[in-house]
Structures are given as C-alpha cells and as structure tokens.
Amino acid sequence: MPKTILFITSWFPSKKHPSLGNFVLRHAQAAAKSNKVVVLYATALDDIDRSSLEETTSDGVEVWTYFYPTINRGGKLKSLVKAGLYMRAWRQLISQYIYSRGKPDLVHLNVMFPAGRIVRDLKTRYKIPYVVSEHWTGYLPEDGRFKKLPLMARRMIRNTAREANRILPVSEDLEAALISEGIGRRYQRLANVIDTNKFSLPLERKDEHLKLLHISNLHGEQKNIRGLFSALSKLKEQRSFELTVVGEEGAEKAKELAEEFGLAEQCVFLQKLTQDEVIAEMQKHQVLLLFSRFENMPCVLIEAAATGMKIVSTDVGGISEFFNREEKNAILVQSEDEEALVESLLQLDKFEWKTEMELHTWAEENFSLEKIGEQLDSIYEEVLHEKDKA
C-alpha cells in the first residue's frame, strides 16, 4: 500500500530561484514511484504584500510553495526578524497541510539548514518519524561555512540530525564530513537521481573537433573558474577546441576571465537554459569539464554520463566514489593541477572509455528514478517498521 511521504525542504525550484534544489524535486519524483508524495517549501518573495500558497504538480508530485513578503526592516535584529517570519510561514504552511490532508506516514527533510526545526516540531507533536537527505557542501572542510554559522544554527542542525531516523548524505565523503562535525548517526548513502528517459543519447555526436562543456553556478571559490580558464589558455597553444559555459550567477565575472586569458573566441556563454536545452547541449558536446575545489556529488556528472559524454573533473568530494578510471567513465585530476588538466584533455583518445551506450546503461542502473525510488521505498519501510516495533 502506498505511503504518504511529506517532503519538507530548505531548497527548491520556484519563481524566485528556478534551479535552486532541483535535485530535491528529482528525489521526490523517485519516491513517488511507489508512494504519495507532497513537497512543502516556504520562501520570502520581493514585491508582494501578502502571503500566498501556490499548488502545482510535477510528474506525480504535488508541490505546495508558500510565498511570504520579504521584510527589509529590523535594524540590528533583522536576522532574528527574518528567522521569526520564516518559522511563522512554515507553521502556517504545515497547519494548512495537516488540516487539508491529515498526518503523513513519514517526513523526508531535504537539507537541514534552515528548515530542520520544522521536522523536529512535527515529530514532537505528531510522533511522525523523519529521514534527512543532505546535500550542502558547507560541512566540507574545504568549504567551511558550517563552522561560520551562528551557534544557535549549528545547535539546531545537530539536534535535527540527532533526532532523525536516518541521515542520507549523497556521498560517503559528505558522511565523513558530517561525522567529523559530530552531526547525527544512522547514516546511509543515497545518491542523486536523474531522469534517464530525458537524459538520453544523441542520434549522432559529431567529433570533427573538441567541444567542451562546463555547467555550474560559476561561483569562483568553489568552481575555480580562474584555474579552469588558465589551464585552457595553455591547452589553446597545443590543440583547438570550443568551450560552452552554462551558468547564471557568476556569468559576468566568467566572461571577464575569458577575456583576461585570451579565450573569448573559444568560449560561448549561455544562461537560463531549460532542462531540454541543457540536454541538447550535452548531446552535441564531447566532454563535460569540471575543475572544482570542492563538491559533494554533482548531478551534472551523472547527467553527462547518461548522455554519453566523456568526463574530465577534479578528484574532490564524493566524485571518485562513482567516477574513476576503473569505471572507465572519467579522468580525474587533483584540485588546482592545471598541467594535469591540460594533459588529460590532450590524451583523451588514449583513455579506455566505456561506449556511449555503456555510459547510459551505467547511469540508468545506478541513478534512475526507478533505482533510487526502490532505495527510498526500502528506507521508508525500514523506518516505519522500526516505529511500529517501538
């Protein structure tokens, strides 16, 4: 019998941030293969005077997005005012859901900060168990943002993790980072998920010259765009190539760096692509390129593999848990090693790669909606069985 699973999430795509937390929607779609899933998300929105609830449906998943007005007053207490409004919005949203639908069987929290307090309240009041999916790179030592959070926020995260029935990091590397910070127990890795019916092989991939693709938020500190362009300026001296850069937030700075390193003629910059447009770009490029300083397990690598792309990336975070020379699906180099990146791109044809069909099949067997949906349903069943025994 299908279970009712309530997704509560700190990040989610909306008209405010169309791509924020799109991996949460995919996990919800995977969970919906065997269960009734509703996603709740609350966020402040500029240029509105009153709160509103937007209800939509996406591939079998109901999504309730609660928008409330942005507050720009509060002076020195602004952060406390914003936190209070955030909690009030969530409590109003939860009340509407419970009144309309009743209690869910289980809550699935996505990203502990800042929504963790909500699921703890639900567990205390209604005895509803919850699991946590975690994606934030802030726990990684290379990132360090968790340590910079206010004491109350760090305490909230630890309390949320301690009371969770399972914590589901997207990589073992993230699990190790959480453990090192004394956060939680009862871990089980749950990989990111993609729709392998949409991320499919091209009818034909033209190989007349090297076509590179980089997709990210273009944040310089994490994605190391300067280092990437510096390496490519050296590659330009040895072979011709084209680079398509897809990203929004740091696009203007990235364009400046392309000019600085003499890559303006080689680079094309694209912004605000739909998922179908991203897939089309992957299908006409040969190599997905990342030169990040830190990551968890980027969805873009899985998507690229499903479309048959070769992958050249830094060996950071949880990437090597899935992508490595033994799997024949990626060439990995050390962070900041520009010379190794250049050499890898010069030696692409000497690497023993899976075929495009083998890459797609591998992605399907490990990251499809059906595969991750089965894993999620098994986790839910275990947690609910433990609750019944308690």
Sequence and secondary structure as in RCSB ss.txt:
>XXXX:A:sequence
MPKTILFITSWFPSKKHPSLGNFVLRHAQAAAKSNKVVVLYATALDDIDRSSLEETTSDGVEVWTYFYPTINRGG
KLKSLVKAGLYMRAWRQLISQYIYSRGKPDLVHLNVMFPAGRIVRDLKTRYKIPYVVSEHWTGYLPEDGRFKKLP
LMARRMIRNTAREANRILPVSEDLEAALISEGIGRRYQRLANVIDTNKFSLPLERKDEHLKLLHISNLHGEQKNI
RGLFSALSKLKEQRSFELTVVGEEGAEKAKELAEEFGLAEQCVFLQKLTQDEVIAEMQKHQVLLLFSRFENMPCV
LIEAAATGMKIVSTDVGGISEFFNREEKNAILVQSEDEEALVESLLQLDKFEWKTEMELHTWAEENFSLEKIGEQ
LDSIYEEVLHEKDKA
>XXXX:A:secstr
   EEEEEES    SSSTTTTHHHHHHHHHHTTTSEEEEEEEEEETT SS EEEEEEETTEEEEEEEEE     G
GGHHHHHHHHHHHHHHHHHHHHHHHH   SEEEEE HHHHHHHHHHHHHHH   EEEEE  GGGSTTT HHHHS 
HHHHHHHHHHHHH SEEEESSHHHHHHHHHTT  S B      B TTTS   S    SSEEEEEES   HHHH H
HHHHHHHHHHTTTS EEEEEE STTHHHHHHHHHHTT TTTEEEE S  HHHHHHHHHH SEEE   S  S  HH
HHHHHHTT EEEEE  TTGGGT STTTTS EEE TT HHHHHHHHHTGGGS    HHHHHHHHHHHHBHHHHHHH
HHHHHHHHHHHHHH 
